[in-house]
């Protein structure tokens, strides 16, 4: 919907991805701090894999969106 279009079209490219970094950095720090935690490790491992895929997909979307804004808009709908 409109929120997805706003995210992809306006917030992702703003200030070279500043909004994304505000999300990505704390998540990465959490993963690094807890990956070896005996109680959380079994949950952090899948989180780390999913987070890596999210970063890859976001990067791909950003690259394609810079080349063709319509493609980024299509991904948001």
HELIX and SHEET records of a PDB file:
HELIX    1   1 UNK A    2  UNK A    6  1                                   5    
HELIX    2   2 UNK A    7  UNK A   11  3                                   5    
HELIX    3   3 UNK A   14  UNK A   16  5                                   3    
HELIX    4   4 UNK A   18  UNK A   34  1                                  17    
HELIX    5   5 UNK A   41  UNK A   67  1                                  27    
HELIX    6   6 UNK A   69  UNK A   76  1                                   8    
END                                                                             
